[in-house]
Amino acid sequence: MKTFARYAFPMLLILSMLLSACGTANTQAPVVETAAVAQPTAEAQKPQDTQACGVVELQYWNPFTGPDGPFMGEMVEAFNASHPDIKVTMTSQGEYYTQLATAAAADTLPDVAILHADQVATHAFRNMLRPMDDLVAEMGISGSDYPAGVWNAGEVAGRRYSIPLDIHPMTAFYNADLLKAAGFDAPPKTAEEFEAIAAAITSGDNKGFDITGGFPVQQIFQQMLHQFGGSEFNADGTEATWNSEAGIKALQWMKDVQSKYSEPNLEVDAELNAFKTGTVGMVWNGIWQTTNVTGSGVEFDGRAAAVPQIGPQMAVWAGSHQFTLPVHKKVDPCKDRAAAIFIKYMVENSVTWAKAGQIPASNSVRASAEFKAIEPQATIASSVEYAFFPPSVPGITDAYGPLGEAVGAVMNGTAPDIKAALDDAARRANEILAQNRATYGSAPKQP
């Protein structure tokens, strides 16, 4: 696996040298396991007491139990092989957030953990994560190497709680054979191109653009809401604002394209299944569907591209996996320094992770020749500059619940009044937001 050593910063090298001075090299094989994680027992030390470090062992948890897991395992193995004074044991967990909550109660959280961007604030306010501002400064990592949206997702109440690993955006999948037969040699980039292609393909049993009434219809609405100039919440995340003129335009556009180009009342994954039969020109879904509906996953020329700009401004729904430092009753500076070296390495070598179907969050990695050779990720990557993320408010995912119900009801025909559906969803979401403020308070407790 190729690395990105040229991106290393002098401070990181100093940290690595300090750790190397703490003990002899580890000659054991790299460890990537799924065994139970023991509670770290190292006593807290002052930062300068590096002579007591020896070989530092780190426990690293993540939710990658699917086909992406081996790619992450490969990265951990490469790290262990190149850092003999740090040994990382990776544990991929099912029921991940339940496992984290259980470990928090027993003070057996790992040293490093991956969280989804929309979960960072919630877990920070649950006092399960530690601020990492000082370590981020030591690592030489800054927001200048990331799109603003994904970087800001890791800041909670004025402190940094996470570092982005990747961005997984909404993606446009298309049947190049159907497009070619209709007279088009490229996927749409504008609203006009989208309408022209969808209309040309929609004939007989063929549909130009299938859209479901289930997942990810809420995420598609969010994307269109932002493209039409709106947002889900106000600036401080205390009030739902999707029942705006932009929200009405967004959902009306979705209903219109459904009626003109799609089968009606499609359940979750029904649009993907229809696309795989070769009778649908275009669908939108997460980039994680790439291997399912392109390449060898289909019997036609299935391809992926960035979503088009339909509204007046470009915007793309996306998620992100982010590195965090969980809370422990006793902080071990040796582990923290080792964790900093590990996280920086994983970010700088995330071109390997891109092969699992993700877009590296780091601008430097995306600009590399190694990443640009990976398709269709390289083609899709331009869209992440326009990615948006939920506000860093605890319990924010709960507030999306009423929105998903309203959008699904409108798309499935059980809620014919778009404004009324969005108004009701906003009212219920505001009640959830108010309850969350009472539950979580105004800032996380500092460990």
C-alpha positions in Angstrom: 0.0 0.0 0.0 1.3 3.4 -0.9 1.6 6.0 1.8 1.5 9.8 1.9 4.7 10.4 3.8 5.2 13.7 2.0 2.2 15.1 3.9 3.8 14.4 7.3 4.6 17.3 9.6 7.7 17.8 11.7 5.8 17.7 14.9 4.5 14.2 14.1 8.0 13.0 13.5 9.0 14.4 16.9 6.2 12.6 18.5 7.1 9.4 16.8 10.7 9.7 17.9 9.7 10.3 21.5 7.6 7.1 21.4 10.5 5.2 19.9 12.8 6.3 22.7 10.4 4.9 25.2 11.2 1.2 24.7 12.4 -1.5 22.3 10.7 -2.3 19.0 7.7 -4.5 19.0 8.6 -7.7 17.0 5.1 -9.2 17.1 2.9 -9.4 14.0 0.4 -6.7 13.4 -2.9 -7.3 15.2 -6.4 -6.9 13.7 -9.0 -8.6 15.8 -12.6 -8.7 16.8 -12.0 -9.8 20.4 -13.4 -8.2 23.5 -11.5 -5.1 24.5 -10.0 -4.9 28.0 -10.1 -1.7 30.1 -6.9 0.3 29.8 -5.2 0.6 33.2 -2.3 3.0 32.6 -1.9 5.7 35.2 -2.1 9.3 34.1 1.3 10.9 33.5 2.5 14.3 32.7 3.1 14.9 29.0 6.9 15.1 29.4 7.1 11.7 31.1 7.7 9.8 27.8 10.4 7.5 29.2 7.6 5.4 30.7 5.8 4.7 27.5 7.4 1.6 26.1 5.4 -0.1 23.4 2.0 1.6 23.4 -1.1 -0.5 22.8 -4.2 1.1 21.4 -7.7 -0.3 21.1 -9.5 1.0 18.0 -13.3 0.5 17.5 -15.3 1.1 14.4 -18.7 0.0 12.9 -17.2 -1.5 9.7 -18.7 -5.0 9.8 -19.5 -5.0 6.1 -17.3 -5.4 3.0 -15.5 -2.2 3.9 -14.0 -3.8 7.0 -11.1 -5.6 5.3 -9.9 -2.3 3.7 -9.8 -0.7 7.2 -8.0 -3.8 8.5 -5.4 -3.4 5.7 -4.8 0.1 6.8 -4.3 -0.9 10.5 -2.0 -3.7 9.5 0.1 -1.3 7.4 0.2 1.1 10.4 1.4 -1.5 12.8 4.1 -2.7 10.4 5.5 0.8 10.0 5.2 1.8 13.7 6.8 -0.9 15.8 6.4 1.1 19.0 2.6 1.3 18.6 0.3 -1.7 18.3 -3.3 -1.1 17.3 -5.9 -3.7 17.8 -9.0 -3.1 15.7 -12.5 -4.2 16.7 -15.4 -3.9 14.3 -18.6 -3.8 16.3 -22.2 -4.7 15.3 -24.9 -2.7 17.2 -22.1 -0.2 17.5 -23.6 2.7 19.4 -25.1 0.3 21.9 -21.7 -1.2 22.4 -20.2 2.2 23.0 -22.8 3.1 25.6 -22.2 -0.1 27.4 -18.5 0.4 27.4 -18.9 4.0 28.7 -20.8 2.8 31.7 -17.9 0.4 32.6 -15.1 2.8 31.7 -13.9 0.4 29.0 -14.2 2.6 26.0 -11.5 2.2 23.3 -8.6 4.6 22.9 -9.8 5.6 19.4 -13.3 5.3 18.0 -15.0 6.1 14.7 -18.3 8.0 14.9 -20.6 9.2 12.2 -20.6 13.0 11.9 -24.2 13.3 13.1 -23.4 11.4 16.3 -20.4 13.5 17.4 -22.3 16.2 19.3 -24.7 13.7 21.0 -21.8 11.6 22.3 -19.8 14.7 23.4 -22.8 15.9 25.4 -23.2 12.4 26.8 -19.6 12.8 28.1 -18.3 9.9 26.1 -15.8 11.9 24.0 -12.9 14.2 25.0 -11.9 17.4 23.3 -8.8 17.0 21.2 -7.8 20.5 20.3 -4.3 20.2 21.7 -3.6 16.9 20.0 -5.0 18.3 16.7 -2.5 21.2 16.9 0.3 18.7 17.7 -0.7 16.6 14.7 -0.4 19.6 12.4 -4.0 19.0 11.2 -6.2 22.0 10.4 -9.4 22.9 8.7 -7.5 24.2 5.7 -7.1 20.6 4.4 -10.9 19.8 4.5 -14.1 21.1 3.0 -15.6 23.5 5.6 -18.8 21.4 6.1 -17.1 18.2 7.1 -14.5 19.9 9.3 -17.2 22.0 11.1 -19.1 18.8 11.9 -16.4 17.9 14.4 -16.7 21.1 16.5 -19.0 21.1 19.4 -19.6 24.0 21.8 -16.4 25.7 20.6 -14.2 22.6 21.0 -12.9 20.0 18.5 -14.1 16.5 19.2 -13.4 14.7 15.9 -11.2 14.6 12.8 -12.9 13.6 9.5 -11.7 10.4 7.7 -14.1 10.4 4.8 -17.2 11.8 3.1 -19.9 9.6 1.6 -22.1 11.8 -0.6 -25.4 11.3 -2.4 -24.5 9.9 -5.8 -26.2 9.9 -9.2 -26.2 6.4 -10.7 -27.1 6.1 -14.4 -27.6 3.5 -17.2 -25.1 4.7 -19.8 -26.7 2.3 -22.4 -30.1 3.9 -22.0 -28.6 7.4 -22.1 -26.7 6.5 -25.3 -29.9 5.1 -26.9 -31.7 8.3 -26.1 -28.9 10.4 -27.6 -26.9 11.4 -24.6 -23.2 10.6 -23.9 -22.9 12.0 -20.4 -25.0 12.2 -17.2 -26.8 15.5 -16.4 -25.1 18.3 -14.6 -28.0 20.9 -14.7 -31.8 20.9 -14.2 -32.3 21.3 -17.9 -30.1 18.4 -18.8 -31.8 16.2 -16.1 -35.2 16.9 -17.5 -34.1 16.3 -21.1 -32.5 12.9 -20.3 -35.3 11.7 -18.0 -38.0 12.7 -20.5 -36.2 11.0 -23.4 -35.7 7.7 -21.6 -39.3 7.6 -20.1 -41.1 5.5 -22.7 -43.0 2.2 -22.6 -41.5 0.1 -19.7 -38.5 2.4 -19.3 -38.4 5.1 -16.6 -36.1 8.1 -16.7 -35.7 8.6 -13.0 -37.0 6.3 -10.2 -37.4 7.8 -6.8 -38.5 5.9 -3.7 -40.9 6.9 -0.9 -38.5 5.4 1.7 -34.8 5.7 2.4 -33.1 7.9 1.2 -36.0 10.1 0.2 -35.5 12.3 3.3 -31.9 12.8 2.4 -32.9 13.7 -1.2 -35.3 16.2 0.2 -32.6 17.7 2.4 -30.3 18.0 -0.7 -33.0 19.7 -2.7 -33.9 22.0 0.2 -30.3 23.3 0.3 -30.2 23.5 -3.5 -33.3 25.8 -3.4 -31.6 28.0 -0.8 -33.1 26.6 2.4 -31.9 24.7 5.4 -33.3 22.1 7.9 -32.7 24.3 11.0 -31.8 27.8 12.0 -28.3 28.9 12.7 -28.0 27.6 16.2 -30.0 24.4 15.6 -32.9 25.4 17.9 -35.7 25.5 15.4 -36.7 23.5 12.3 -36.9 25.6 9.2 -37.6 23.1 6.4 -41.2 24.3 6.1 -40.0 27.3 4.1 -40.6 28.4 0.6 -37.4 26.5 -0.4 -38.8 23.4 1.4 -42.1 23.6 -0.5 -40.2 24.0 -3.8 -37.9 21.1 -3.0 -40.7 18.6 -2.2 -42.8 19.8 -5.1 -39.9 19.2 -7.5 -39.6 15.6 -6.1 -43.4 15.0 -6.6 -43.2 16.4 -10.1 -40.3 14.2 -11.2 -42.0 11.2 -9.6 -45.2 11.7 -11.5 -43.4 12.3 -14.8 -40.5 9.8 -14.8 -40.9 7.3 -12.0 -42.9 4.4 -10.9 -45.2 5.6 -8.0 -45.1 4.5 -4.4 -41.8 2.7 -4.5 -40.7 1.1 -1.2 -37.1 1.2 0.2 -34.6 -0.3 -2.4 -37.4 -0.8 -5.0 -35.8 1.9 -7.2 -32.4 0.2 -6.9 -34.0 -3.2 -7.8 -35.7 -1.6 -10.8 -32.5 0.1 -11.9 -30.7 -3.2 -11.8 -33.2 -4.7 -14.3 -31.9 -2.2 -16.9 -35.2 -0.4 -17.4 -34.4 2.8 -15.4 -32.2 5.6 -16.6 -31.2 7.3 -13.3 -31.5 6.9 -9.6 -29.9 8.8 -6.6 -28.6 7.0 -3.6 -25.5 6.9 -1.3 -22.1 6.3 -2.7 -22.1 3.0 -0.8 -24.4 1.5 -3.5 -21.7 1.9 -6.1 -20.6 -1.8 -6.3 -24.3 -2.8 -6.2 -25.5 -0.9 -9.2 -22.4 -0.3 -11.4 -19.6 -2.4 -12.9 -20.0 -6.1 -12.4 -23.0 -5.5 -10.2 -25.3 -5.1 -13.2 -25.5 -6.5 -16.8 -25.4 -3.2 -18.5 -23.1 -0.1 -18.5 -24.0 1.2 -15.0 -22.0 4.2 -13.9 -21.8 6.8 -11.1 -21.4 10.5 -11.1 -21.9 13.6 -8.9 -25.5 14.6 -8.5 -26.6 17.5 -10.8 -27.4 21.0 -9.7 -31.2 21.3 -9.9 -31.8 24.4 -7.8 -30.1 27.9 -7.9 -27.2 26.7 -5.8 -25.2 23.5 -5.6 -25.5 21.3 -2.5 -25.0 17.7 -1.7 -26.2 15.6 1.2 -23.4 13.6 2.7 -22.3 11.6 5.8 -18.9 11.2 7.3 -16.9 8.9 9.5 -14.8 10.7 12.0 -12.0 9.8 14.4 -12.7 10.6 18.1 -11.0 10.1 21.5 -13.4 8.4 24.0 -13.4 9.5 27.7 -11.5 7.5 30.4 -11.3 8.2 34.1 -7.5 8.2 33.9 -5.9 9.9 30.8 -2.7 8.3 29.6 -0.5 10.8 27.6 1.4 8.0 26.0 -1.8 6.6 24.5 -2.9 10.0 23.5 0.3 10.7 21.6 0.1 7.3 20.0 -3.5 7.9 19.0 -2.5 11.2 17.4 0.1 9.4 15.3 -2.4 6.7 14.4 -5.1 9.1 13.4 -2.8 11.3 11.3 -1.5 8.2 9.5 -5.0 6.9 8.8 -6.1 10.3 7.3 -3.0 10.7 5.2 -3.3 7.1 3.9 -7.0 7.2 3.3 -6.6 6.5 -0.4 -6.8 2.8 0.7 -10.1 3.6 2.4 -11.3 5.2 -0.9 -11.1 1.7 -2.5 -13.9 0.7 0.0 -16.2 3.2 -1.7 -15.6 6.3 0.3 -14.3 9.8 -0.6 -11.3 10.9 1.5 -12.1 14.0 3.5 -8.6 15.3 3.2 -8.1 17.7 0.3 -4.5 16.6 0.0 -5.4 13.0 -0.4 -8.1 13.8 -2.9 -5.6 15.8 -4.9 -3.1 12.8 -5.1 -2.5 10.8 -8.3 -3.2 7.6 -6.3 -6.8 8.8 -5.5 -7.4 10.2 -9.0 -6.8 6.8 -10.4 -9.7 5.2 -8.4 -13.0 5.3 -10.2 -15.8 6.2 -9.9 -14.8 7.8 -6.6 -12.5 10.3 -8.3 -15.4 11.4 -10.6 -17.8 11.8 -7.7 -15.3 13.6 -5.5 -15.9 17.1 -6.9 -19.3 17.0 -5.2 -17.9 16.9 -1.6 -17.0 20.5 -1.7 -20.7 21.2 -1.6 -21.5 18.7 1.1 -23.5 19.9 4.2 -23.9 18.2 7.6 -26.3 18.5 10.5 -25.6 21.2 13.1 -23.5 20.1 16.0 -26.4 19.8 18.4 -27.0 16.8 20.7 -29.8 14.6 19.7 -30.2 16.2 16.3 -30.9 12.9 14.6 -34.1 12.6 16.7 -35.4 15.9 15.3 -35.1 14.5 11.7 -37.7 11.8 12.5 -40.8 13.8 11.8 -39.2 15.1 8.6 -38.6 11.6 7.2 -42.2 10.7 8.0 -43.6 13.8 6.3 -41.5 13.5 3.1 -42.4 9.8 2.9 -46.1 10.5 3.3 -46.0 13.2 0.6 -44.1 11.0 -1.8 -46.4 8.0 -1.2 -49.6 10.1 -1.7 -51.0 9.9 1.9 -50.3 13.6 2.6 -51.4 15.6 -0.4 -50.8 19.1 1.2 -47.0 19.7 1.1 -47.0 22.8 3.2 -49.2 21.3 5.9 -47.0 18.1 6.1 -43.8 20.2 6.4 -45.4 22.5 9.0 -46.5 19.6 11.1 -43.1 17.9 10.9 -41.4 21.2 12.0 -43.8 21.6 14.9 -43.0 18.1 16.2 -39.3 18.5 15.6 -39.3 21.8 17.6 -40.8 19.9 20.5 -38.0 17.3 20.3 -35.3 20.0 20.1 -36.7 21.8 23.2 -36.7 18.5 25.1 -33.2 17.8 24.0 -32.0 21.2 25.3 -33.5 20.3 28.7 -31.9 16.9 28.7 -28.4 17.7 27.5 -27.8 21.3 28.7 -25.8 24.0 27.0 -22.3 22.4 26.8 -20.6 19.0 27.4 -19.0 18.5 30.8 -15.2 18.7 30.4 -13.4 15.6 31.7 
